[in-house]
Amino acid sequence: MTATDGLDRIDRKLLQLLQADARLSATELADRVALTTAPAWRRVKRLEQEGYVRGYHARLDGARLGYGVTAFVSVMLEKHTPAAGRAFEDQVRAIPQILECHNVSGRYDFLLRVVAADLEAFGRFARDTIRALPGVKEMYSSFSLSEVKRDSGIPLADGGLR
């Protein structure tokens, strides 16, 4: 049994529609899945309560807001204990310029996606903030030269769900 066993075709379609445009009204959603408004809205509420929908967000343009640099920072911790990892993660969650943090396999322990105004600002941020995080032993930064694709959506085609 998988996490998607409880989803039927209409649930997947509702998720697909919400993912593409979370501002659709209950009436618009209902029309697009061939239901009346009340049952469609109940389905959306159930999908939210069951955790399929984790939130609704506006996607902002970082460059227009003054963030000209996106960096991917690999971080290695000095100690590989659960307490060291939690201490690092707890601090990272509180730093707005770190947009994503993933615990990864391989040489490094974490991969961060960071934004900064420019290279000089990133340099200060890396030195004063990232290096100061608990347990940081080593870090390696790569910079995005151009964004080729960014899709925050999850594939919902019937064939992709197991």
Backbone hydrogen bonds, N-H to C=O, Kabsch-Sander energy under -0.5 kcal/mol:
donor,donor_aa,acceptor,acceptor_aa,energy
5,D,2,T,-1.5
7,L,4,T,-2.0
12,R,8,D,-2.4
13,K,9,R,-2.1
14,L,10,I,-2.7
15,L,11,D,-2.5
16,Q,12,R,-2.5
17,L,13,K,-2.7
18,L,14,L,-2.7
19,Q,15,L,-2.5
20,A,16,Q,-1.8
21,D,17,L,-2.3
24,L,21,D,-1.6
29,L,25,S,-2.6
30,A,26,A,-2.5
31,D,27,T,-2.5
32,R,28,E,-2.0
33,V,29,L,-1.1
33,V,30,A,-0.7
34,A,31,D,-0.8
35,L,30,A,-2.5
40,A,36,T,-1.7
41,W,37,T,-2.7
42,R,38,A,-2.4
43,R,39,P,-2.1
44,V,40,A,-2.2
45,K,41,W,-2.6
46,R,42,R,-2.3
47,L,43,R,-2.7
48,E,44,V,-2.1
49,Q,45,K,-2.7
50,E,46,R,-2.5
51,G,48,E,-1.4
52,Y,47,L,-1.9
53,V,47,L,-1.3
54,R,52,Y,-0.6
60,L,58,A,-0.7
62,G,60,L,-0.9
65,L,61,D,-1.2
66,G,63,A,-1.6
67,Y,62,G,-2.9
68,G,66,G,-1.0
68,G,117,A,-1.0
69,V,116,A,-2.5
71,A,114,V,-2.9
72,F,142,S,-3.2
73,V,71,A,-0.6
73,V,112,L,-2.4
74,S,72,F,-0.6
74,S,140,Y,-3.3
75,V,110,F,-2.8
76,M,138,E,-3.1
78,E,135,G,-3.1
85,G,81,T,-2.2
86,R,82,P,-2.5
87,A,83,A,-2.3
88,F,84,A,-2.1
89,E,85,G,-2.7
90,D,86,R,-2.9
91,Q,87,A,-1.7
92,V,88,F,-2.4
93,R,89,E,-2.1
94,A,90,D,-0.5
94,A,91,Q,-1.1
95,I,92,V,-2.0
98,I,95,I,-1.4
99,L,97,Q,-1.0
99,L,113,R,-2.3
100,E,113,R,-1.3
102,H,111,L,-2.6
104,V,102,H,-0.6
104,V,109,D,-2.1
109,D,75,V,-2.2
110,F,75,V,-2.1
111,L,102,H,-2.5
112,L,73,V,-2.8
113,R,100,E,-2.1
114,V,71,A,-3.0
114,V,112,L,-0.6
115,V,97,Q,-2.0
116,A,69,V,-2.1
122,F,118,D,-2.4
123,G,119,L,-2.7
124,R,120,E,-2.1
125,F,121,A,-2.5
126,A,122,F,-3.3
127,R,123,G,-2.3
128,D,124,R,-3.3
129,T,125,F,-2.4
130,I,125,F,-1.8
131,R,126,A,-2.5
133,L,130,I,-1.7
136,V,133,L,-1.5
137,K,76,M,-3.1
138,E,76,M,-1.8
140,Y,74,S,-2.3
142,S,72,F,-2.3
144,S,70,T,-2.8
148,V,146,S,-0.7
160,G,157,A,-1.6
161,L,157,A,-0.8
161,L,158,D,-0.8
